[in-house]
Amino acid sequence: MSKQITFGLMALLAAAGVPAAFGDVPLFASQEPLEFRLEVPIKALRKADKETWFLGKLSHAGTDFDVEFRARGKFRLDLCRMPPLWVKFDKQQVKGTVFKGQRRLKLVPFCRDTDKYEEYVVLEYLVYRIYNLITPESYQVRPAQVVYVETKDGKATEPRFSVLLEHKRLLNKRLGFETIDVERIGPTDQNPVTASLLEMFSFMIGNTDWSAIRGPEGENCCHNVHLFAPKGAGVAEGTVVPVAYDFDQTGFVNPSYSEVNEDLGIRTVKTRLYRGWCRDPAFQEQTYANFNAQRGAIEQLVSSQPGLSEKTRAKAMKWVGGFYEVINDPKSRAKRIDKKCRGKRK
Protein backbone atom coordinates (compact mmCIF):
# COMPACT_ATOMS: atom_id res chain seq x y z
CA MET A 1 0.00 0.00 0.00
CA SER A 2 1.44 3.41 -0.91
CA LYS A 3 2.21 6.05 1.69
CA GLN A 4 -0.42 8.28 0.12
CA ILE A 5 -3.13 5.62 0.47
CA THR A 6 -2.04 4.77 4.02
CA PHE A 7 -2.04 8.48 4.84
CA GLY A 8 -5.53 8.98 3.49
CA LEU A 9 -6.88 5.92 5.29
CA MET A 10 -5.41 6.99 8.59
CA ALA A 11 -6.75 10.51 8.21
CA LEU A 12 -10.23 9.21 7.43
CA LEU A 13 -10.20 6.81 10.38
CA ALA A 14 -9.07 9.51 12.77
CA ALA A 15 -11.43 12.15 11.39
CA ALA A 16 -14.33 9.73 11.78
CA GLY A 17 -13.30 8.97 15.36
CA VAL A 18 -13.13 5.24 14.64
CA PRO A 19 -11.82 3.70 17.87
CA ALA A 20 -11.25 0.04 17.07
CA ALA A 21 -12.67 -3.25 15.89
CA PHE A 22 -13.42 -4.65 19.35
CA GLY A 23 -14.83 -8.01 18.28
CA ASP A 24 -14.73 -10.33 21.28
CA VAL A 25 -13.14 -7.78 23.64
CA PRO A 26 -16.12 -6.22 25.44
CA LEU A 27 -14.09 -4.35 28.06
CA PHE A 28 -13.14 -1.52 25.71
CA ALA A 29 -16.42 -1.38 23.80
CA SER A 30 -17.83 1.13 26.30
CA GLN A 31 -16.67 4.21 28.15
CA GLU A 32 -19.13 3.73 31.02
CA PRO A 33 -17.12 3.56 34.25
CA LEU A 34 -16.69 -0.05 35.35
CA GLU A 35 -17.37 -0.52 39.05
CA PHE A 36 -15.39 -3.14 40.94
CA ARG A 37 -13.62 -3.91 44.20
CA LEU A 38 -9.98 -4.94 44.48
CA GLU A 39 -8.58 -6.81 47.44
CA VAL A 40 -4.85 -6.22 47.11
CA PRO A 41 -1.83 -6.29 49.48
CA ILE A 42 -0.95 -2.65 48.98
CA LYS A 43 1.81 -2.39 51.57
CA ALA A 44 3.49 -5.61 50.42
CA LEU A 45 3.33 -4.51 46.78
CA ARG A 46 5.16 -1.28 47.53
CA LYS A 47 7.98 -3.10 49.31
CA ALA A 48 8.45 -5.95 46.83
CA ASP A 49 10.34 -5.91 43.55
CA LYS A 50 8.41 -5.57 40.29
CA GLU A 51 8.78 -9.28 39.45
CA THR A 52 6.84 -10.52 42.49
CA TRP A 53 3.19 -11.43 41.96
CA PHE A 54 0.64 -11.37 44.78
CA LEU A 55 -2.68 -13.15 45.00
CA GLY A 56 -5.83 -11.06 45.32
CA LYS A 57 -9.46 -10.75 44.36
CA LEU A 58 -11.42 -8.58 41.94
CA SER A 59 -15.17 -8.42 42.52
CA HIS A 60 -17.52 -7.14 39.83
CA ALA A 61 -21.27 -7.55 39.27
CA GLY A 62 -21.59 -10.33 41.83
CA THR A 63 -18.63 -12.33 40.52
CA ASP A 64 -15.33 -12.81 42.31
CA PHE A 65 -12.27 -13.25 40.10
CA ASP A 66 -9.07 -14.78 41.41
CA VAL A 67 -6.38 -12.43 40.16
CA GLU A 68 -2.71 -11.74 40.64
CA PHE A 69 -1.07 -8.34 41.04
CA ARG A 70 2.36 -6.89 40.73
CA ALA A 71 3.61 -3.32 40.83
CA ARG A 72 4.86 -1.62 37.67
CA GLY A 73 6.30 1.72 36.66
CA LYS A 74 9.27 3.66 37.95
CA PHE A 75 8.57 7.19 39.14
CA ARG A 76 5.09 6.49 40.52
CA LEU A 77 6.23 3.24 42.08
CA ASP A 78 8.49 5.22 44.42
CA LEU A 79 6.12 8.14 44.91
CA CYS A 80 2.65 6.72 45.30
CA ARG A 81 0.81 5.01 48.12
CA MET A 82 -0.90 2.88 45.48
CA PRO A 83 1.52 2.11 42.63
CA PRO A 84 0.44 1.37 39.07
CA LEU A 85 -0.46 -2.30 38.75
CA TRP A 86 -0.43 -5.28 36.46
CA VAL A 87 -3.56 -7.38 36.93
CA LYS A 88 -3.44 -11.00 35.73
CA PHE A 89 -6.65 -12.97 35.18
CA ASP A 90 -7.51 -16.66 35.00
CA LYS A 91 -8.58 -17.05 31.36
CA GLN A 92 -11.24 -19.61 32.31
CA GLN A 93 -12.86 -17.33 34.89
CA VAL A 94 -13.28 -14.39 32.51
CA LYS A 95 -15.24 -16.28 29.85
CA GLY A 96 -18.68 -14.75 29.34
CA THR A 97 -17.83 -11.65 31.40
CA VAL A 98 -16.83 -8.08 30.64
CA PHE A 99 -13.22 -9.24 31.05
CA LYS A 100 -13.53 -11.81 28.27
CA GLY A 101 -10.30 -12.02 26.28
CA GLN A 102 -8.21 -10.35 28.98
CA ARG A 103 -5.10 -12.03 30.37
CA ARG A 104 -3.14 -9.10 31.73
CA LEU A 105 -4.24 -5.51 32.15
CA LYS A 106 -2.48 -2.38 33.24
CA LEU A 107 -4.34 -0.49 35.93
CA VAL A 108 -3.72 3.19 36.70
CA PRO A 109 -5.03 3.75 40.25
CA PHE A 110 -4.95 6.80 42.47
CA CYS A 111 -1.46 7.82 43.53
CA ARG A 112 -2.59 9.14 46.87
CA ASP A 113 -6.05 8.84 48.35
CA THR A 114 -7.17 12.45 47.86
CA ASP A 115 -9.52 14.24 45.47
CA LYS A 116 -6.64 16.23 44.00
CA TYR A 117 -4.71 13.11 43.04
CA GLU A 118 -7.88 11.51 41.69
CA GLU A 119 -8.23 14.45 39.29
CA TYR A 120 -4.77 13.67 37.93
CA VAL A 121 -6.02 10.21 36.94
CA VAL A 122 -9.12 11.70 35.28
CA LEU A 123 -6.91 14.06 33.28
CA GLU A 124 -4.57 11.24 32.23
CA TYR A 125 -7.60 9.25 31.10
CA LEU A 126 -8.64 12.22 28.95
CA VAL A 127 -5.19 12.27 27.35
CA TYR A 128 -5.64 8.65 26.25
CA ARG A 129 -9.11 9.45 24.90
CA ILE A 130 -7.79 12.44 22.95
CA TYR A 131 -5.11 10.16 21.49
CA ASN A 132 -7.85 7.71 20.47
CA LEU A 133 -9.63 10.52 18.61
CA ILE A 134 -6.45 11.44 16.75
CA THR A 135 -5.55 7.89 15.68
CA PRO A 136 -6.76 4.31 16.22
CA GLU A 137 -3.06 3.41 16.57
CA SER A 138 -3.20 4.18 20.28
CA TYR A 139 -4.01 2.26 23.44
CA GLN A 140 -7.69 1.87 24.25
CA VAL A 141 -8.80 2.63 27.81
CA ARG A 142 -11.76 2.02 30.09
CA PRO A 143 -12.59 4.22 33.06
CA ALA A 144 -13.38 2.54 36.35
CA GLN A 145 -14.59 3.33 39.83
CA VAL A 146 -12.61 1.09 42.14
CA VAL A 147 -12.75 0.38 45.85
CA TYR A 148 -9.26 -0.66 46.98
CA VAL A 149 -9.10 -2.95 50.00
CA GLU A 150 -5.86 -3.65 51.86
CA THR A 151 -5.88 -7.41 52.37
CA LYS A 152 -3.80 -7.19 55.55
CA ASP A 153 -6.30 -5.15 57.59
CA GLY A 154 -9.42 -4.89 55.42
CA LYS A 155 -9.20 -1.09 55.24
CA ALA A 156 -11.04 0.17 52.15
CA THR A 157 -10.93 3.40 50.19
CA GLU A 158 -13.87 5.28 48.80
CA PRO A 159 -14.54 4.45 45.13
CA ARG A 160 -11.68 6.06 43.21
CA PHE A 161 -11.45 6.88 39.51
CA SER A 162 -8.97 4.53 37.83
CA VAL A 163 -8.05 3.54 34.27
CA LEU A 164 -7.69 0.13 32.62
CA LEU A 165 -5.34 -0.01 29.62
CA GLU A 166 -5.39 -2.30 26.62
CA HIS A 167 -2.57 -4.86 26.49
CA LYS A 168 -0.07 -4.91 23.60
CA ARG A 169 -1.35 -8.35 22.61
CA LEU A 170 -4.83 -6.99 22.03
CA LEU A 171 -3.59 -3.90 20.19
CA ASN A 172 -1.72 -6.24 17.85
CA LYS A 173 -4.86 -8.29 17.32
CA ARG A 174 -7.03 -5.22 16.77
CA LEU A 175 -4.73 -3.60 14.20
CA GLY A 176 -3.03 -6.60 12.60
CA PHE A 177 0.35 -5.65 14.06
CA GLU A 178 3.23 -7.38 15.77
CA THR A 179 5.45 -5.99 18.53
CA ILE A 180 8.91 -4.77 17.54
CA ASP A 181 11.64 -5.31 20.13
CA VAL A 182 14.92 -3.70 19.10
CA GLU A 183 17.67 -1.69 20.74
CA ARG A 184 16.94 1.41 18.70
CA ILE A 185 15.48 2.57 15.39
CA GLY A 186 16.03 5.51 13.09
CA PRO A 187 13.45 8.22 12.31
CA THR A 188 13.12 6.95 8.71
CA ASP A 189 12.11 3.50 9.99
CA GLN A 190 8.96 5.03 11.44
CA ASN A 191 5.68 5.26 9.59
CA PRO A 192 5.75 9.02 8.87
CA VAL A 193 2.00 9.41 9.30
CA THR A 194 1.77 7.80 12.73
CA ALA A 195 5.06 9.29 13.90
CA SER A 196 3.98 12.78 12.88
CA LEU A 197 0.70 12.35 14.76
CA LEU A 198 2.51 11.11 17.88
CA GLU A 199 5.00 13.99 17.79
CA MET A 200 2.27 16.60 17.39
CA PHE A 201 0.12 14.92 20.03
CA SER A 202 3.06 15.04 22.45
CA PHE A 203 3.42 18.76 21.76
CA MET A 204 -0.31 19.21 22.29
CA ILE A 205 -0.38 17.60 25.73
CA GLY A 206 2.98 19.04 26.81
CA ASN A 207 4.85 15.74 26.95
CA THR A 208 8.64 15.63 26.76
CA ASP A 209 9.05 12.40 28.75
CA TRP A 210 9.31 10.07 25.76
CA SER A 211 11.54 8.78 22.98
CA ALA A 212 10.52 6.80 19.91
CA ILE A 213 14.04 5.93 18.75
CA ARG A 214 15.89 4.64 21.84
CA GLY A 215 15.35 3.62 25.44
CA PRO A 216 17.21 4.43 28.66
CA GLU A 217 20.83 3.31 28.78
CA GLY A 218 21.05 -0.48 28.88
CA GLU A 219 17.44 -1.01 27.79
CA ASN A 220 15.80 -1.67 24.45
CA CYS A 221 13.79 0.97 22.64
CA CYS A 222 11.91 3.00 23.65
CA HIS A 223 10.96 5.36 26.49
CA ASN A 224 7.21 5.53 27.18
CA VAL A 225 6.66 4.39 23.60
CA HIS A 226 6.00 0.89 22.29
CA LEU A 227 6.89 -0.09 18.73
CA PHE A 228 4.72 -2.08 16.34
CA ALA A 229 4.65 -2.96 12.65
CA PRO A 230 2.23 -4.68 10.29
CA LYS A 231 2.65 -8.45 10.57
CA GLY A 232 5.65 -9.64 8.58
CA ALA A 233 6.88 -6.13 7.76
CA GLY A 234 9.70 -6.04 10.30
CA VAL A 235 11.89 -2.96 10.62
CA ALA A 236 12.30 -1.21 7.27
CA GLU A 237 11.78 2.28 5.94
CA GLY A 238 8.39 3.56 7.01
CA THR A 239 7.11 0.35 8.64
CA VAL A 240 7.45 0.98 12.38
CA VAL A 241 4.44 2.39 14.23
CA PRO A 242 5.25 4.13 17.54
CA VAL A 243 2.50 4.20 20.16
CA ALA A 244 2.92 6.37 23.26
CA TYR A 245 1.70 5.72 26.80
CA ASP A 246 2.13 6.99 30.38
CA PHE A 247 0.95 10.59 30.36
CA ASP A 248 0.96 11.82 33.92
CA GLN A 249 4.13 13.91 33.47
CA THR A 250 2.51 16.29 30.99
CA GLY A 251 1.39 19.89 30.94
CA PHE A 252 -2.21 18.80 30.43
CA VAL A 253 -2.22 16.80 33.68
CA ASN A 254 0.32 19.08 35.45
CA PRO A 255 0.66 17.08 38.67
CA SER A 256 2.32 18.64 41.69
CA TYR A 257 5.04 15.96 41.55
CA SER A 258 6.00 16.59 37.90
CA GLU A 259 9.64 16.78 36.85
CA VAL A 260 11.30 17.65 33.55
CA ASN A 261 14.70 17.12 32.00
CA GLU A 262 16.20 20.59 32.29
CA ASP A 263 18.74 19.67 29.60
CA LEU A 264 15.85 20.27 27.21
CA GLY A 265 15.85 23.94 28.17
CA ILE A 266 12.56 23.94 30.07
CA ARG A 267 11.84 24.01 33.78
CA THR A 268 8.23 22.90 33.94
CA VAL A 269 5.81 20.59 32.14
CA LYS A 270 3.70 23.68 31.50
CA THR A 271 6.19 24.76 28.83
CA ARG A 272 5.41 23.11 25.51
CA LEU A 273 8.42 21.87 23.56
CA TYR A 274 8.21 20.24 20.14
CA ARG A 275 10.51 17.19 20.06
CA GLY A 276 9.45 15.75 16.71
CA TRP A 277 11.61 15.22 13.65
CA CYS A 278 11.52 17.50 10.66
CA ARG A 279 9.03 15.84 8.33
CA ASP A 280 7.91 16.36 4.77
CA PRO A 281 5.71 19.51 4.80
CA ALA A 282 2.89 17.51 3.19
CA PHE A 283 2.77 15.18 6.19
CA GLN A 284 2.82 18.11 8.59
CA GLU A 285 -0.03 19.87 6.81
CA GLN A 286 -2.14 16.70 6.93
CA THR A 287 -1.28 16.34 10.60
CA TYR A 288 -2.51 19.87 11.32
CA ALA A 289 -5.68 19.14 9.34
CA ASN A 290 -6.22 15.97 11.36
CA PHE A 291 -5.97 17.80 14.67
CA ASN A 292 -8.22 20.60 13.46
CA ALA A 293 -10.81 18.08 12.30
CA GLN A 294 -10.94 16.66 15.83
CA ARG A 295 -10.95 19.97 17.70
CA GLY A 296 -14.69 19.99 18.38
CA ALA A 297 -14.68 16.38 19.57
CA ILE A 298 -11.67 16.99 21.82
CA GLU A 299 -13.19 20.10 23.40
CA GLN A 300 -16.49 18.29 23.91
CA LEU A 301 -14.65 15.40 25.55
CA VAL A 302 -12.89 17.69 28.03
CA SER A 303 -15.90 19.91 28.73
CA SER A 304 -18.20 16.96 29.49
CA GLN A 305 -15.86 14.72 31.51
CA PRO A 306 -17.16 14.06 35.04
CA GLY A 307 -14.82 14.14 38.00
CA LEU A 308 -13.15 17.50 37.41
CA SER A 309 -13.62 20.71 39.35
CA GLU A 310 -14.64 23.69 37.25
CA LYS A 311 -11.25 25.26 37.89
CA THR A 312 -9.41 22.17 36.65
CA ARG A 313 -11.72 21.86 33.65
CA ALA A 314 -11.16 25.50 32.70
CA LYS A 315 -7.38 25.01 32.86
CA ALA A 316 -7.62 21.90 30.68
CA MET A 317 -9.76 23.72 28.10
CA LYS A 318 -7.31 26.63 28.08
CA TRP A 319 -4.43 24.22 27.54
CA VAL A 320 -6.16 22.68 24.53
CA GLY A 321 -6.98 26.12 23.15
CA GLY A 322 -3.35 27.19 23.48
CA PHE A 323 -2.27 24.32 21.26
CA TYR A 324 -4.71 25.31 18.52
CA GLU A 325 -3.56 28.92 18.70
CA VAL A 326 -0.04 27.74 17.84
CA ILE A 327 -0.82 25.36 14.99
CA ASN A 328 -3.26 27.75 13.32
CA ASP A 329 -1.00 30.78 13.41
CA PRO A 330 1.78 30.60 10.75
CA LYS A 331 4.22 32.72 12.77
CA SER A 332 3.72 30.75 15.99
CA ARG A 333 3.90 27.48 14.11
CA ALA A 334 7.18 28.46 12.46
CA LYS A 335 8.69 29.55 15.78
CA ARG A 336 7.37 26.78 18.05
CA ILE A 337 7.42 23.79 15.67
CA ASP A 338 9.29 24.30 12.38
CA LYS A 339 12.37 25.82 14.03
CA LYS A 340 12.36 23.28 16.87
CA CYS A 341 12.08 20.07 14.86
CA ARG A 342 15.04 17.72 14.90
CA GLY A 343 17.10 16.89 11.80
CA LYS A 344 16.87 18.44 8.37
CA ARG A 345 14.01 18.07 5.95
CA LYS A 346 14.92 16.09 2.89
MIDO-763481 format. One record per residue (C-alpha): x, y, z. Coordinates in steps of 0.1 Angstrom, whole numbers, padded with zeros to 4 digits, always signed. Example, Ala and Ser with C-alpha at 12.3 -4.5 7.8 and 13.67 -1.06 7.14 Angstrom:
2
+0123-0045+0078+0137-0011+0071
This chain:
346
+0000+0000+0000+0014+0034-0009+0022+0060+0017-0004+0083+0001-0031+0056+0005-0020+0048+0040-0020+0085+0048-0055+0090+0035-0069+0059+0053-0054+0070+0086-0068+0105+0082-0102+0092+0074-0102+0068+0104-0091+0095+0128-0114+0122+0114-0143+0097+0118-0133+0090+0154-0131+0052+0146-0118+0037+0179-0113+0000+0171-0127-0032+0159-0134-0047+0194-0148-0080+0183-0147-0103+0213-0131-0078+0236-0161-0062+0254-0141-0044+0281-0131-0015+0257-0164-0014+0238-0178+0011+0263-0167+0042+0282-0191+0037+0310-0171+0036+0343-0167-0001+0353-0174-0005+0391-0154-0031+0409-0136-0039+0442-0100-0049+0445-0086-0068+0474-0048-0062+0471-0018-0063+0495-0010-0026+0490+0018-0024+0516+0035-0056+0504+0033-0045+0468+0052-0013+0475+0080-0031+0493+0084-0060+0468+0103-0059+0435+0084-0056+0403+0088-0093+0395+0068-0105+0425+0032-0114+0420+0006-0114+0448-0027-0131+0450-0058-0111+0453-0095-0108+0444-0114-0086+0419-0152-0084+0425-0175-0071+0398-0213-0075+0393-0216-0103+0418-0186-0123+0405-0153-0128+0423-0123-0133+0401-0091-0148+0414-0064-0124+0402-0027-0117+0406-0011-0083+0410+0024-0069+0407+0036-0033+0408+0049-0016+0377+0063+0017+0367+0093+0037+0380+0086+0072+0391+0051+0065+0405+0062+0032+0421+0085+0052+0444+0061+0081+0449+0026+0067+0453+0008+0050+0481-0009+0029+0455+0015+0021+0426+0004+0014+0391-0005-0023+0387-0004-0053+0365-0036-0074+0369-0034-0110+0357-0066-0130+0352-0075-0167+0350-0086-0171+0314-0112-0196+0323-0129-0173+0349-0133-0144+0325-0152-0163+0298-0187-0148+0293-0178-0116+0314-0168-0081+0306-0132-0092+0311-0135-0118+0283-0103-0120+0263-0082-0104+0290-0051-0120+0304-0031-0091+0317-0042-0055+0322-0025-0024+0332-0043-0005+0359-0037+0032+0367-0050+0038+0402-0050+0068+0425-0015+0078+0435-0026+0091+0469-0061+0088+0483-0072+0125+0479-0095+0142+0455-0066+0162+0440-0047+0131+0430-0079+0115+0417-0082+0144+0393-0048+0137+0379-0060+0102+0369-0091+0117+0353-0069+0141+0333-0046+0112+0322-0076+0092+0311-0086+0122+0290-0052+0123+0274-0056+0087+0262-0091+0095+0249-0078+0124+0229-0051+0102+0215-0078+0077+0205-0096+0105+0186-0064+0114+0167-0056+0079+0157-0068+0043+0162-0031+0034+0166-0032+0042+0203-0040+0023+0234-0077+0019+0243-0088+0026+0278-0118+0020+0301-0126+0042+0331-0134+0025+0363-0146+0033+0398-0126+0011+0421-0127+0004+0459-0093-0007+0470-0091-0030+0500-0059-0037+0519-0059-0074+0524-0038-0072+0556-0063-0052+0576-0094-0049+0554-0092-0011+0552-0110+0002+0521-0109+0034+0502-0139+0053+0488-0145+0045+0451-0117+0061+0432-0115+0069+0395-0090+0045+0378-0081+0035+0343-0077+0001+0326-0053+0000+0296-0054-0023+0266-0026-0049+0265-0001-0049+0236-0013-0083+0226-0048-0070+0220-0036-0039+0202-0017-0062+0178-0049-0083+0173-0070-0052+0168-0047-0036+0142-0030-0066+0126+0003-0057+0141+0032-0074+0158+0054-0060+0185+0089-0048+0175+0116-0053+0201+0149-0037+0191+0177-0017+0207+0169+0014+0187+0155+0026+0154+0160+0055+0131+0134+0082+0123+0131+0069+0087+0121+0035+0100+0090+0050+0114+0057+0053+0096+0058+0090+0089+0020+0094+0093+0018+0078+0127+0051+0093+0139+0040+0128+0129+0007+0124+0148+0025+0111+0179+0050+0140+0178+0023+0166+0174+0001+0149+0200+0031+0150+0225+0034+0188+0218-0003+0192+0223-0004+0176+0257+0030+0190+0268+0049+0157+0270+0086+0156+0268+0090+0124+0288+0093+0101+0258+0115+0088+0230+0105+0068+0199+0140+0059+0187+0159+0046+0218+0154+0036+0254+0172+0044+0287+0208+0033+0288+0211-0005+0289+0174-0010+0278+0158-0017+0245+0138+0010+0226+0119+0030+0237+0110+0054+0265+0072+0055+0272+0067+0044+0236+0060+0009+0223+0069-0001+0187+0047-0021+0163+0047-0030+0127+0022-0047+0103+0026-0085+0106+0057-0096+0086+0069-0061+0078+0097-0060+0103+0119-0030+0106+0123-0012+0073+0118+0023+0059+0084+0036+0070+0071+0004+0086+0074+0010+0124+0044+0024+0142+0053+0041+0175+0025+0042+0202+0029+0064+0233+0017+0057+0268+0021+0070+0304+0009+0106+0304+0010+0118+0339+0041+0139+0335+0025+0163+0310+0014+0199+0309-0022+0188+0304-0022+0168+0337+0003+0191+0354+0007+0171+0387+0023+0186+0417+0050+0160+0415+0060+0166+0379+0096+0168+0369+0113+0177+0335+0147+0171+0320+0162+0206+0323+0187+0197+0296+0158+0203+0272+0158+0239+0282+0126+0239+0301+0118+0240+0338+0082+0229+0339+0058+0206+0321+0037+0237+0315+0062+0248+0288+0054+0231+0255+0084+0219+0236+0082+0202+0201+0105+0172+0201+0094+0157+0167+0116+0152+0136+0115+0175+0107+0090+0158+0083+0079+0164+0048+0057+0195+0048+0029+0175+0032+0028+0152+0062+0028+0181+0086+0000+0199+0068-0021+0167+0069-0013+0163+0106-0025+0199+0113-0057+0191+0093-0062+0160+0114-0060+0178+0147-0082+0206+0135-0108+0181+0123-0109+0167+0158-0110+0200+0177-0147+0200+0184-0147+0164+0196-0117+0170+0218-0132+0201+0234-0165+0183+0239-0147+0154+0256-0129+0177+0280-0159+0199+0287-0182+0170+0295-0159+0147+0315-0172+0141+0350-0148+0141+0380-0132+0175+0374-0136+0207+0393-0146+0237+0373-0112+0253+0379-0094+0222+0366-0117+0219+0336-0112+0255+0327-0074+0250+0329-0076+0219+0307-0098+0237+0281-0073+0266+0281-0044+0242+0275-0062+0227+0245-0070+0261+0232-0034+0272+0235-0023+0243+0213-0047+0253+0185-0036+0289+0187+0000+0277+0178-0008+0254+0150-0033+0277+0133-0010+0308+0134+0018+0306+0108+0042+0327+0128+0037+0308+0160+0039+0275+0141+0072+0285+0125+0087+0295+0158+0074+0268+0180+0074+0238+0157+0093+0243+0124+0124+0258+0140+0124+0233+0169+0121+0201+0149+0150+0177+0149+0171+0169+0118+0169+0184+0084+0140+0181+0060+0149+0161+0029
